[in-house]
Amino acid sequence: MNWRQILLKTGGLCSVAAALATQAAIADPAGVYVRSLRGEASHVERCFDAVQKPGAAGLQGIEACTELVEGDPPRDRLRMAGLTNRAILYRRAGQLDLAQQDCVRALAYHDAGADTATSCAAVYLSSGKPELALRVLSESEAPASENRAQYFHNLALAHHDLGQYALAYEAMERALDAEPGFAPTVELKALYRVEAAN
């Protein structure tokens, strides 16, 4: 594995030094669920359920999300959820161009929210575009509870990939405050060490 040593001069009480792997784990978002009472429950549920299986990117889940996205009549909240969830599934399948296209469409909704931002940040991080990940997270508020650790973890990765290590460390602390023991953040934080400034 390719490791590199990075020393930061923060000018504060401490400096952060990290031995960092080139590929850190991206928090896999839990997806977006919108309850439907108009008969779309079958593909709403199938689309959301497909995202709940970590690592899964089955064709049936993508098809269910596509039904949701292209459903008639178009309903913004359902379409936005379908786009977000399909982006997650495309990302898992390695189809990053399609995932990014869905994120652009999902984020265009005025009420896209933190879950969509967290999910699309994962897509952009996987695509090697941390500046886009940072932008979508910065334009969104952190979720109140669910997915809060994922939000801050992906924010930490975006800062990390941009060389903003002190900000990455702060975001890691916030992720662990939200969910102590959150595995992706624990692994990332283990690569950092805090040293007293000279």
VOKOLMI-371445 format. One line per field, with one value per residue (C-alpha): residue in one letter; y, z, x. Coordinates in steps of 0.5 Angstrom, whole numbers. Each point is the difference from the previous one (the first is absolute). Layout:
BEGIN
r <- (A ...) $
c2 <- (Y ...) $
c3 <- (Z ...) $
c1 <- (X ...) $
***
This chain:
BEGIN
r <- (M N W R Q I L L K T G G L C S V A A A L A T Q A A I A D P A G V Y V R S L R G E A S H V E R C F D A V Q K P G A A G L Q G I E A C T E L V E G D P P R D R L R M A G L T N R A I L Y R R A G Q L D L A Q Q D C V R A L A Y H D A G A D T A T S C A A V Y L S S G K P E L A L R V L S E S E A P A S E N R A Q Y F H N L A L A H H D L G Q Y A L A Y E A M E R A L D A E P G F A P T V E L K A L Y R V E A A N) $
c2 <- (0 7 4 7 5 6 6 6 6 3 5 -2 -4 -6 -3 -6 -5 -5 -7 0 -6 2 -3 2 -3 4 -1 -3 4 -3 3 4 -2 3 -3 -1 0 0 -7 0 -4 -5 3 5 -5 -5 6 2 -7 -1 5 -3 -6 3 -2 -2 3 -4 1 -1 6 4 -2 2 7 1 -1 5 5 -1 -1 3 5 3 2 4 -3 -7 1 3 -6 -4 4 0 -8 -2 5 -5 -6 3 1 -7 -2 4 4 7 4 -3 2 7 1 -2 4 6 -1 -1 6 4 -1 6 -5 -5 0 -3 -7 1 5 -6 -5 4 2 -7 -1 6 -2 -7 4 4 6 2 8 -2 -4 5 5 -4 -1 7 2 -5 0 -6 -5 0 -7 -5 0 5 -4 -2 8 2 -6 2 7 -2 -4 6 4 -5 -1 7 0 4 -5 4 1 -7 -2 5 -3 -7 2 2 -6 -4 5 -2 -8 -2 -6 2 -5 4 6 -4 -3 6 4 -6 3 7 1 7 3 5 6 2) $
c3 <- (0 -2 7 0 6 1 5 1 3 3 4 6 6 -4 -7 -3 -3 -4 -4 -5 -4 -8 1 6 1 -2 4 -4 1 3 -6 0 1 -1 2 -5 0 -7 -2 -2 6 -4 -3 5 5 -5 -2 8 2 -6 4 7 -2 0 -6 -4 -7 -3 -6 3 5 -6 -4 6 1 -7 0 6 -4 -7 4 -2 2 2 8 2 6 -2 -6 4 4 -6 -3 7 1 -7 0 6 -4 -6 5 3 -7 -2 -5 2 -6 1 7 -1 -5 5 6 -5 -1 8 2 -4 4 5 6 -2 7 4 -2 -7 1 4 -5 -6 4 0 -7 -1 4 -3 -7 3 0 8 -2 -2 6 4 -4 1 7 2 -4 5 7 4 1 7 2 -5 -5 4 1 -7 -2 4 -2 -7 1 4 -6 -5 4 1 -8 -1 5 6 5 6 -2 -2 7 3 -5 3 7 -2 -3 6 5 -5 1 4 -3 -7 -4 -6 4 6 -6 -3 7 1 -5 3 6 4 3 4 -4 1) $
c1 <- (0 3 0 2 2 -3 2 -5 2 -6 3 -5 1 1 2 -3 5 -3 3 -6 -2 -2 -7 -4 -7 -6 -6 -5 -6 -7 -4 -6 -7 -6 -7 -5 -8 -1 1 7 2 3 6 1 1 4 4 2 1 5 4 -1 5 7 4 -6 -1 -5 -3 -7 1 2 -6 -4 3 -1 -7 0 3 -3 -7 -6 -3 7 0 6 2 -1 4 6 0 0 6 4 -1 1 7 2 -1 3 6 0 0 6 -4 2 -2 -7 0 3 -6 -5 3 0 -7 -2 4 -4 -6 -1 -1 5 3 6 -2 1 6 3 -1 2 6 2 -1 5 5 0 1 6 -4 1 -1 -8 -1 2 -4 -6 1 1 -6 -4 -1 2 -6 -3 2 -1 6 4 6 0 -1 6 4 0 1 6 2 -1 4 6 0 1 6 -4 2 -2 -7 0 1 -5 -5 2 -1 -7 -1 2 -4 -6 1 6 3 -2 5 2 1 4 4 2 1 5 4 1 4 0 6 2 2 8) $
***
